[in-house]
Amino acid sequence: MEYSGHERIDARSLAMHGAIAERLRAAPELLSIAFDNLRRWSGSAGRSGVYLDRWRELLALPLEELLAVIQEDSEAMRAMRQSSPFAGVLRPKERWGIYDAFAVGTRDSGGGDDLRR
């Protein structure tokens, strides 16, 4: 599927959070990274403070419920993922694999047959 502009960013973010959900399911202790990020960002949140407050509420959910919510393809979650506290949960290789799959010039998001070859 071809994406353009913000659609590509939203689809990539959704894929990223799918991978994050897999990591958290396998290693729930990684949730501490999200709590640490929220704590650190709180002092300089500015206008995104509302989102950080909402993330705190979501992180209080039972794990499986949280994992379902972060993977929702809804307008509300697309907005929430723009200030996601899960930075650091994925390994760099996992993160860059998703970025590569959504790079401009790829045919689809399923593995990225690069059209530039």
Secondary structure as GFF3:
##gff-version 3
##sequence-region A 1 117
A	DSSP	alpha_helix	5	26	.	.	.	ID=ss1
A	DSSP	three_ten_helix	28	30	.	.	.	ID=ss2
A	DSSP	alpha_helix	31	41	.	.	.	ID=ss3
A	DSSP	three_ten_helix	42	44	.	.	.	ID=ss4
A	DSSP	three_ten_helix	46	48	.	.	.	ID=ss5
A	DSSP	alpha_helix	49	59	.	.	.	ID=ss6
A	DSSP	alpha_helix	63	70	.	.	.	ID=ss7
A	DSSP	alpha_helix	75	81	.	.	.	ID=ss8
A	DSSP	alpha_helix	92	101	.	.	.	ID=ss9
###
